């Protein structure tokens, strides 16, 4: 990896340490701590100290980092980069063990978000997430993070001999086709509470201390680069952890001392953002209001701060796939390596408009980085993302952008090395304006 750019080395390391939203936030916290950021709680009193750097978390799966400027926000506005920590995956259900003939044990799972199901077949999988354990009392349980670093299970395909038409299209049942095999046991007593026993052993706790869990499956194969010149990145969860990494990297390297810079990482974008830690909640608006008041302002000052603010909503775009050219807009299909994408939608699925798009394009030019546009084929409905959902809570100007990916929502997606470097440089230029 000696010839790989430091930003890309850092991304690969970040991806391997972040198999799910909870571990991503933990990894972000480690990065921020090393950069001199202090952790605060949401129920702490927020104060205004120019030059201070701090972060808060919500639900262990969303994180909001602030670099306080020397001037109050009503004079400069806020500079915000937003992204999300979650990706499509499989979540383990309660009472998960399912016993089959021959002592084969499967785990009962539920699909989270919209993964490309068949890409999860025949891969070495393991478990990551958070475990809720007994705390000081019933209202104050404790949280333990879990990442099992060895392959534990596999979702095995049916042999082609039993389904000769599998390559002609194969409708899959999420409940019956997608269950992973985790063990073979000869004694049923041995397999009772198998998952909880495993979790307790990994965390070195008593099984009776486990109250509940949020556990997901993840692909144990490491993130990597590929291509004749290592020009591509292969990994699961690039949507949207690559943008998370870009936003956090840009914030920790920012040098602007006047304006307050923010990187906001939400959860649950893949399921609509309608949670307390999602972009549809008032969590970010409340934090910005509290900061404005701490700086000596009031609600009017907050409104003036928002009027001067700008947000880059960073969520990946669809790269042009040469095997499926007809799926793309004929004149606006971004290529891998062509630079960050400005995302446009006539029906306001994105927050971009001509004014905000022009701002981002100008930032790209000033950072000496290429940019391109993503617009859906007019016969294909596009999804929404963080930007337009956030505007339901904050009437802020902003632009939806993202780097192009192939195979979005696959167990392994493909991105461009050059695009990732470019996005970080543009975000740094934004924070430093």
C-alpha positions in Angstrom: 0.0 0.0 0.0 3.1 2.3 -0.1 1.8 4.0 -3.3 -1.7 4.6 -2.1 -2.7 8.1 -1.1 -2.8 8.7 2.7 -6.5 9.7 2.5 -7.3 6.4 0.8 -5.2 4.4 3.3 -7.2 6.2 6.1 -10.5 5.4 4.4 -9.7 1.7 4.1 -8.7 1.5 7.7 -11.9 3.4 8.7 -14.1 1.1 6.7 -12.6 -2.1 8.2 -13.1 -0.6 11.7 -16.7 0.4 11.0 -18.8 -2.7 10.0 -22.0 -1.0 11.3 -23.3 2.4 12.4 -22.4 2.0 16.0 -18.8 1.0 15.3 -18.5 3.9 12.7 -19.4 6.4 15.4 -16.9 4.8 17.8 -14.2 5.1 15.1 -15.1 8.7 14.4 -14.9 9.5 18.1 -11.4 8.0 18.2 -10.4 10.2 15.2 -11.9 13.3 16.8 -10.2 12.6 20.2 -6.8 12.4 18.5 -7.5 15.7 16.8 -8.2 17.4 20.1 -12.0 17.3 20.2 -13.7 16.7 23.6 -16.8 14.6 24.1 -19.9 16.3 25.6 -23.3 14.9 26.5 -26.5 16.2 25.0 -27.7 17.0 28.5 -24.5 19.1 29.3 -24.8 22.8 29.3 -23.4 24.1 26.0 -21.0 27.0 26.3 -19.4 29.3 23.6 -15.6 29.3 23.7 -13.9 30.4 20.5 -11.5 27.8 19.2 -13.1 25.0 21.2 -13.6 21.6 19.5 -16.2 19.2 20.8 -18.7 16.5 19.7 -21.9 14.9 21.0 -23.6 11.7 20.1 -27.2 10.5 19.8 -28.2 6.9 20.3 -24.6 5.8 19.9 -25.2 5.9 16.1 -25.2 9.6 15.2 -22.5 12.1 16.0 -22.2 15.9 15.6 -18.8 17.6 15.7 -18.2 21.3 16.1 -15.2 23.6 15.7 -16.2 26.9 17.3 -15.3 30.1 15.4 -14.1 33.3 16.9 -17.2 35.2 15.7 -20.7 34.4 16.8 -22.9 32.5 14.3 -25.3 35.3 13.6 -22.3 37.1 12.0 -20.8 34.2 10.0 -23.5 31.5 9.8 -22.6 27.8 10.2 -20.7 25.7 7.7 -22.1 22.2 7.8 -21.2 18.9 6.1 -23.9 16.2 6.6 -23.7 12.5 5.9 -25.1 9.3 7.4 -23.7 6.3 9.3 -26.0 3.5 8.3 -26.0 1.2 5.3 -28.3 -1.7 4.1 -27.6 -4.9 6.0 -29.2 -7.8 7.9 -30.2 -7.3 11.5 -30.5 -10.3 13.9 -33.9 -10.8 15.4 -34.6 -11.8 19.0 -34.7 -15.5 19.7 -32.7 -15.9 16.5 -31.6 -19.6 16.6 -33.4 -21.8 14.1 -32.7 -25.6 14.2 -32.8 -27.7 11.1 -32.2 -31.3 10.1 -28.7 -32.6 10.7 -28.1 -30.2 13.6 -27.7 -27.2 11.3 -28.4 -23.9 13.1 -29.4 -20.7 11.2 -30.0 -17.2 12.5 -33.3 -15.5 12.0 -32.6 -12.0 10.5 -34.5 -9.0 9.2 -33.4 -6.9 6.2 -32.5 -3.3 7.1 -32.8 -0.8 4.2 -32.6 -2.0 0.6 -29.6 -4.2 0.0 -28.9 -6.1 -3.3 -29.8 -9.4 -1.7 -28.0 -11.9 -3.9 -24.6 -10.1 -3.4 -24.7 -11.4 0.2 -24.6 -15.0 -0.7 -21.6 -17.3 -0.1 -19.6 -14.7 1.8 -17.8 -15.0 5.1 -20.0 -13.0 7.5 -19.7 -12.0 11.1 -21.5 -9.9 13.8 -21.2 -6.3 14.9 -23.3 -3.8 16.8 -24.2 -2.9 20.3 -25.3 -4.9 23.3 -27.4 -3.4 26.1 -26.4 -4.7 29.6 -27.4 -4.2 33.2 -26.4 -0.8 34.6 -27.0 1.1 37.8 -30.7 0.7 37.6 -33.6 -0.2 35.2 -33.6 3.4 33.7 -29.8 3.5 33.2 -28.6 0.4 31.4 -25.1 0.3 30.0 -23.9 -0.1 26.4 -21.1 -2.4 25.1 -20.0 -2.4 21.5 -19.3 -5.7 19.8 -17.3 -6.6 16.7 -16.4 -10.3 16.2 -13.4 -10.3 14.0 -13.6 -13.8 12.6 -16.0 -15.4 10.0 -19.0 -16.9 11.8 -21.6 -17.6 9.2 -22.6 -17.8 5.6 -25.8 -17.3 3.6 -25.4 -20.2 1.2 -26.9 -20.3 -2.3 -29.0 -23.2 -3.5 -27.0 -25.3 -6.0 -27.7 -24.6 -9.6 -28.7 -28.3 -10.1 -31.8 -27.6 -8.1 -32.7 -24.4 -9.9 -31.4 -24.4 -13.5 -33.1 -21.0 -14.2 -31.2 -19.2 -11.4 -29.2 -17.2 -13.9 -32.4 -16.1 -15.7 -33.7 -14.3 -12.7 -34.4 -15.7 -9.2 -36.9 -14.1 -6.9 -35.7 -14.3 -3.3 -37.6 -14.5 0.0 -36.0 -12.4 2.7 -37.4 -14.8 5.3 -36.5 -18.1 3.9 -33.6 -17.6 1.3 -31.5 -15.2 3.2 -30.9 -16.9 6.6 -27.2 -17.5 7.5 -25.9 -20.8 8.7 -23.9 -20.3 11.9 -23.3 -23.8 13.4 -23.7 -27.6 13.4 -24.6 -29.1 16.8 -25.2 -32.6 17.9 -26.8 -31.7 21.3 -29.8 -29.4 21.2 -29.0 -28.2 24.8 -25.6 -27.1 23.4 -27.4 -24.7 21.0 -29.9 -23.1 23.4 -29.2 -19.4 23.7 -26.2 -20.0 21.4 -26.1 -16.4 20.2 -26.3 -14.9 23.7 -23.6 -17.3 25.0 -21.4 -16.2 22.1 -22.0 -12.5 22.9 -21.4 -13.0 26.6 -18.1 -14.8 25.9 -16.9 -12.1 23.5 -17.7 -9.3 25.9 -16.5 -11.3 29.0 -19.8 -10.8 30.8 -22.5 -13.0 32.3 -25.3 -14.1 30.0 -27.9 -12.8 32.5 -26.4 -9.3 32.2 -27.5 -9.0 28.6 -30.8 -7.1 28.3 -31.1 -6.6 24.5 -29.0 -5.9 21.4 -28.8 -4.2 18.0 -26.6 -6.7 16.1 -26.0 -6.8 12.4 -24.2 -9.1 9.9 -21.2 -7.8 8.0 -18.8 -9.0 5.3 -15.5 -9.9 6.9 -13.5 -9.4 3.8 -11.3 -6.3 4.1 -11.7 -3.0 2.1 -9.1 -2.8 -0.7 -8.1 -1.0 -3.8 -8.0 -2.7 -7.2 -7.3 -1.9 -10.9 -4.1 -1.7 -12.9 -3.1 1.4 -11.0 -5.1 0.8 -7.8 -7.5 3.4 -9.1 -10.7 1.8 -7.6 -11.9 1.1 -4.1 -13.9 -2.0 -3.2 -15.8 -2.3 0.1 -19.2 -2.6 1.5 -20.9 0.5 3.1 -19.1 3.0 0.9 -22.6 4.5 0.8 -22.4 6.5 2.9 -19.3 5.9 5.1 -17.0 7.2 2.4 -18.7 10.6 2.7 -18.6 10.3 6.5 -14.8 9.8 6.3 -14.5 12.7 3.9 -16.5 15.1 6.1 -14.6 14.1 9.3 -11.2 14.3 7.6 -12.0 17.8 6.2 -13.2 19.1 9.5 -10.2 17.9 11.4 -7.9 19.5 8.8 -9.9 22.8 8.6 -8.1 26.1 9.4 -10.9 28.7 9.4 -11.0 30.5 12.7 -14.0 32.8 12.1 -17.0 30.6 11.3 -18.2 27.6 13.3 -17.7 24.4 11.2 -19.9 21.4 11.8 -19.9 17.8 10.5 -23.2 16.1 11.2 -23.4 12.4 10.9 -27.0 11.1 11.1 -28.4 7.6 11.3 -31.3 5.8 9.6 -31.1 7.5 6.2 -31.6 4.1 4.6 -35.0 3.8 6.3 -36.3 7.3 5.8 -34.5 9.3 8.6 -37.6 9.4 10.8 -35.9 8.6 14.1 -34.6 10.7 17.0 -31.1 10.3 15.5 -32.2 10.8 11.9 -32.1 13.8 9.7 -35.9 14.2 10.1 -35.5 15.0 13.8 -34.7 18.4 15.4 -31.5 17.2 16.9 -29.2 19.3 14.7 -31.5 22.4 14.8 -31.6 22.2 18.6 -27.8 22.0 18.8 -27.3 25.0 16.5 -29.9 27.0 18.4 -28.2 26.2 21.7 -24.8 27.3 20.3 -26.3 30.6 19.1 -27.8 31.3 22.5 -24.5 30.3 24.2 -22.8 32.9 22.0 -25.1 35.6 23.5 -27.8 35.4 20.9 -31.5 34.6 20.9 -34.0 33.0 18.5 -33.8 36.0 16.2 -30.0 35.6 16.2 -30.4 31.9 15.4 -32.6 32.7 12.4 -30.1 35.2 11.2 -27.3 32.6 11.6 -29.3 30.1 9.6 -29.9 32.7 6.8 -26.1 33.0 6.5 -25.3 29.3 6.7 -24.6 26.7 4.0 -24.7 22.9 4.1 -23.1 20.2 1.9 -25.3 17.1 2.2 -23.0 14.3 1.1 -24.5 11.1 0.0 -23.1 9.0 -2.8 -24.4 9.1 -6.4 -24.7 6.4 -9.1 -21.7 6.1 -11.4 -22.2 5.3 -15.1 -22.1 1.5 -15.6 -20.9 0.7 -19.2 -22.9 -2.6 -19.2 -26.2 -0.8 -18.5 -25.9 2.5 -20.5 -29.7 2.7 -21.1 -30.4 3.1 -17.4 -28.7 6.5 -17.2 -29.6 10.1 -18.2 -28.1 10.6 -21.7 -26.2 13.8 -20.9 -25.7 13.7 -17.1 -24.2 10.3 -16.1 -21.2 10.7 -13.8 -18.1 8.6 -14.4 -15.8 7.0 -11.8 -12.9 9.3 -11.5 -14.7 12.3 -12.9 -15.0 14.1 -9.6 -17.7 14.8 -7.0 -21.3 14.9 -8.3 -23.8 17.7 -7.9 -27.2 15.9 -7.5 -30.1 17.5 -9.3 -33.8 16.6 -9.2 -36.7 18.6 -10.7 -39.1 17.3 -8.1 -37.0 18.5 -5.2 -35.8 15.1 -4.0 -32.5 16.9 -3.5 -31.9 20.3 -1.9 -29.7 21.5 -4.8 -30.9 24.4 -6.9 -29.0 26.5 -9.4 -27.6 28.9 -6.7 -26.4 26.2 -4.3 -25.0 24.1 -7.2 -23.1 27.1 -8.5 -21.5 27.5 -5.0 -20.3 23.9 -4.9 -19.1 24.1 -8.5 -17.1 27.2 -7.6 -15.6 25.5 -4.5 -14.5 22.6 -6.8 -12.8 25.1 -9.2 -11.1 26.9 -6.3 -9.9 23.5 -4.9 -8.6 22.7 -8.5 -10.9 19.6 -8.5 -13.2 18.3 -11.2 -17.0 18.0 -10.7 -19.9 16.5 -12.6 -23.7 16.4 -12.4 -26.0 13.5 -11.5 -29.5 13.6 -12.8 -31.8 10.5 -13.0 -33.0 9.1 -16.3 -36.5 10.8 -16.7 -38.2 7.4 -16.7 -36.5 6.3 -13.4 -37.7 7.6 -10.1 -34.9 8.7 -7.8 -34.7 8.5 -4.0 -34.3 11.4 -1.6 -31.5 11.9 0.9 -30.4 14.0 3.9 -30.6 17.4 2.3 -34.3 17.9 1.6 -35.3 16.0 4.8 -33.1 18.4 6.9 -34.8 21.4 5.3 -38.0 20.3 7.1 -36.2 21.2 10.3 -33.9 24.0 9.3 -34.6 26.4 6.4 -30.9 26.4 5.4 -29.4 26.7 1.9 -27.4 23.8 0.7 -26.5 21.3 -2.0 -26.8 17.6 -2.3 -23.6 16.0 -3.6 -21.8 12.7 -3.5 -19.1 10.7 -5.2 -20.2 8.2 -7.9 -20.4 4.5 -7.0 -21.0 1.3 -8.9 -23.2 -1.4 -7.4 -24.7 0.9 -4.7 -26.2 -1.2 -1.9 -24.3 -4.3 -2.9 -22.4 -6.2 -0.2 -19.4 -4.6 -1.9 -19.5 -1.3 -3.8 -17.0 0.2 -6.1 -15.7 3.8 -5.9 -12.8 5.9 -7.3 -9.6 6.7 -5.5 -9.4 10.1 -7.3 -13.0 11.0 -6.4 -12.4 10.4 -2.7 -9.4 12.6 -2.6 -11.2 15.3 -4.6 -14.2 15.3 -2.2 -12.0 15.8 0.8 -10.1 18.7 -0.9 -13.4 20.4 -1.8 -14.8 20.0 1.7 -11.6 21.4 3.1 -11.9 24.4 0.8 -15.5 24.9 2.0 -14.6 24.9 5.7 -11.7 27.2 5.0 -13.6 29.9 3.1 
